[in-house]
Amino acid sequence: MIRIDHSDSVEDMVRYGKDIEKAVLARGLRYHLEDRVLLHANKTVIFR
């Protein structure tokens, strides 16, 4: 979790966004490789 406030610059927020994208992509890939992602009736189900 990354907290932002009014003192953060645009560049800070861009960097935060990139960091979050990397973390979410890595987590999604790990879940997929561990067979924890299923498709069911046009829905994606992820087991934690």
SULDAPE-V857074 format. One record per helix or strand. SS is the DSSP state (a for helix, b for strand). FROM is the first residue (numbers start at 0). LEN is the number of residues. Records with the same first field share a line. If there is no record, write none. Layout:
SS = FROM-LEN, FROM-LEN
This chain:
a = 9-24
b = 36-4, 42-4
